[in-house]
Amino acid sequence: DPYDLLEQCETSMLANLQQRLDAVKSQDHTTLIREVLRYMQQSGKDFGALSSVNGDPTLPAKLFSTTYQMIYPRFAQRYPNLSPEQCELLYQYLTAGCSSVLSHWVQNGMALSVDEVVQFLQRANSGLLQEYRIDLMSIKRI
């Protein structure tokens, strides 16, 4: 069955990514995202085929899911002014946008370098994240 084969390939790819991230031993989200992108780039055509419309276009989101346990606790600590549900919504919002960018990057041949994509994601997300930090600063001043 082609769907079983697709799922086996995805499972193997995600397991390999998890091993690679475990070896990095960093909880810095930028380092982890850079590693995810490097892995995607090194997987090249395999990753492109697996995440295509004929494969599983949600694969980039699954990659972020793999990093969730490593990134989310630290992410949540940065926003103590948010309820747990609000923090989860913010995280999901950010990762959905990042997943879309990564899908586009893969489907268009990964023309930009890993560092360019990481810098783009940081810049695109910084305004939103800063808005929540400003709210926290306002709360502390009152």
C-alpha positions as CSV (number, residue, x, y, z in Angstrom):
1,D,0.0,0.0,0.0
2,P,1.5,3.4,-1.0
3,Y,0.1,5.1,2.0
4,D,1.8,2.6,4.4
5,L,5.0,3.2,2.6
6,L,4.6,6.9,2.9
7,E,3.9,6.6,6.6
8,Q,7.0,4.3,7.1
9,C,9.2,6.8,5.3
10,E,7.9,9.7,7.3
11,T,8.2,7.8,10.6
12,S,11.8,7.0,9.7
13,M,12.6,10.5,8.7
14,L,11.1,11.9,11.9
15,A,13.0,9.4,14.1
16,N,16.2,10.4,12.3
17,L,15.5,14.0,13.0
18,Q,14.7,13.3,16.6
19,Q,18.1,11.5,17.0
20,R,19.8,14.4,15.4
21,L,18.1,17.0,17.6
22,D,18.9,14.9,20.7
23,A,22.6,14.9,19.7
24,V,22.5,18.8,19.5
25,K,21.6,18.9,23.2
26,S,20.4,22.5,22.9
27,Q,17.1,24.0,23.9
28,D,17.8,27.2,22.0
29,H,14.9,27.4,19.5
30,T,17.1,29.1,16.8
31,T,19.6,26.3,17.0
32,L,16.9,23.6,16.8
33,I,15.1,25.3,13.9
34,R,18.5,25.6,12.1
35,E,19.1,21.9,12.6
36,V,15.6,21.0,11.3
37,L,16.2,23.1,8.2
38,R,19.7,21.5,7.7
39,Y,18.1,18.1,8.0
40,M,15.4,19.0,5.5
41,Q,18.1,20.4,3.1
42,Q,20.2,17.3,3.4
43,S,17.2,15.1,2.8
44,G,16.7,17.1,-0.4
45,K,14.5,15.3,-2.9
46,D,13.3,12.7,-0.5
47,F,11.9,15.4,1.8
48,G,10.5,17.3,-1.2
49,A,8.7,14.2,-2.5
50,L,7.4,13.2,0.9
51,S,6.0,16.7,1.6
52,S,4.5,17.3,-1.8
53,V,0.8,17.4,-2.6
54,N,1.1,13.8,-3.7
55,G,2.8,12.9,-0.5
56,D,2.0,14.5,2.9
57,P,2.0,18.3,2.7
58,T,1.7,18.4,6.5
59,L,5.2,17.0,7.0
60,P,6.8,20.3,7.9
61,A,4.2,20.7,10.7
62,K,5.1,17.2,11.9
63,L,8.7,18.3,12.0
64,F,7.7,21.1,14.4
65,S,5.8,18.6,16.4
66,T,9.0,16.7,16.8
67,T,10.6,19.7,18.4
68,Y,7.7,20.7,20.6
69,Q,8.9,18.9,23.8
70,M,12.3,20.5,23.4
71,I,11.2,24.1,22.6
72,Y,7.8,24.6,24.2
73,P,8.7,24.6,27.9
74,R,11.3,27.3,27.3
75,F,8.9,29.2,25.1
76,A,6.2,29.2,27.7
77,Q,8.6,30.5,30.4
78,R,9.1,33.6,28.3
79,Y,5.4,34.5,28.5
80,P,4.3,34.1,32.1
81,N,1.7,36.8,31.5
82,L,-0.3,34.5,29.2
83,S,-2.5,31.8,30.4
84,P,-1.4,28.2,29.4
85,E,-4.1,28.2,26.7
86,Q,-3.0,31.6,25.3
87,C,0.6,30.5,25.3
88,E,-0.3,27.3,23.5
89,L,-2.3,29.3,20.9
90,L,0.6,31.7,20.3
91,Y,3.0,28.7,19.9
92,Q,0.6,27.0,17.4
93,Y,0.1,30.2,15.5
94,L,3.9,30.7,15.1
95,T,4.6,27.1,14.2
96,A,1.8,27.0,11.6
97,G,3.3,30.1,9.9
98,C,6.8,28.6,10.1
99,S,5.5,25.3,8.6
100,S,4.0,27.2,5.7
101,V,7.3,29.0,5.0
102,L,9.2,25.7,5.2
103,S,6.7,24.0,2.8
104,H,7.2,26.9,0.3
105,W,10.9,26.7,0.7
106,V,11.0,23.0,0.0
107,Q,8.6,23.1,-2.9
108,N,10.6,25.8,-4.5
109,G,13.9,24.0,-4.5
110,M,15.3,25.4,-1.2
111,A,16.9,28.3,-3.1
112,L,17.5,30.3,0.0
113,S,20.2,29.2,2.4
114,V,19.3,27.7,5.8
115,D,20.6,30.9,7.5
116,E,18.5,33.1,5.2
117,V,15.3,31.1,6.1
118,V,16.1,31.2,9.8
119,Q,16.7,35.0,9.7
120,F,13.5,35.5,7.8
121,L,11.5,33.4,10.3
122,Q,13.1,35.3,13.2
123,R,12.3,38.7,11.6
124,A,8.8,37.7,10.6
125,N,8.0,36.5,14.1
126,S,9.8,39.1,16.1
127,G,7.1,41.8,15.9
128,L,4.5,39.5,17.3
129,L,6.7,38.1,20.0
130,Q,7.8,41.6,20.9
131,E,4.1,42.6,21.3
132,Y,3.7,40.0,24.0
133,R,7.0,41.0,25.7
134,I,5.8,44.7,25.7
135,D,2.6,43.5,27.5
136,L,4.7,41.8,30.1
137,M,6.9,44.9,30.6
138,S,3.7,47.0,31.0
139,I,2.4,44.6,33.7
140,K,5.7,44.9,35.6
141,R,5.7,48.7,35.6
142,I,2.2,49.0,37.1
